[in-house]
Amino acid sequence: MSYTIGFQAKNQKAILATEAATANQAVAVVAALQKSSNAIEFIRSPQEGDMGIEMLLLLAKEEAEEMPQRV
């Protein structure tokens, strides 16, 4: 499932967006954006629609549980 993260960069008026292929990648993108003081404007996926960070974390956890474990 793909995710689009919309954010507003520091000192910018425009809302930019980036894509992530998985929930875990989206969580990493959100964390990096938050560290650099970018404001998260939206998180969206075609299957789930708009969501908050908490929902994204839940989806990432479910995704990790569904992935086969490597030895």
N, C-alpha and C positions, 0 to 999 in steps of 0.2 A: 504494500500500500504506500502510495507517495504522499508527501506532506509539503505544504507551502507555508513558509514562515514569513510574515510581513513584519517589517521593523522600520523604525525611524532612526537614522544615524544621528549622532550628536551634531548639533548646530546645522541640521538640514531640515527643510520643510517637507521634502518628498518622502513618501513611503516606498521603501525598496522591498523586494521579495527574493527569497532563495528557496531552492527545492532540496528535499531530502528523500531518499528512497525508502527508508525504514523509520519506524518510531524511534529506535535507538539513535540513529543518525540525527533525527530531528531534535532529540533531547540534547545531543552534543552541540548542535548548532545554536539552540536556545541558550545553553549555558555559556557558550563563547560570546554570543551577542550581549548577554547580561553582564559578563565580565568587562566588556568594553563600553559599558554604559549606553548601549542602544536600547531604545524602548521597543518592546515586543508589541506590535499592533494587532496581529492575528496569527492563529495557527489553524490551518484548514487542510482537510483531505477530501477527495472526491467521494469516498465511501462514508465518512463520518461527519462531514460538514465542518463548521467552525467549532473550535474547542479551546479550552484553557490549558494551562501548563499541567495542572493536576490530572486532567483526562489524558494528556499526552504521556505523562509518566505511567499511568495505569496501562495504556496501550503498549508502551515499551516493555513493561513487566510481563504482560501477557505474551507479547512477541518473543521475549527471551525464553519463556517457559515452553513455547511451542517449537522452538528451534532445537534440533538434535544436539545433544551434548557431545563435545569432542573429548576424546581421551588423550 
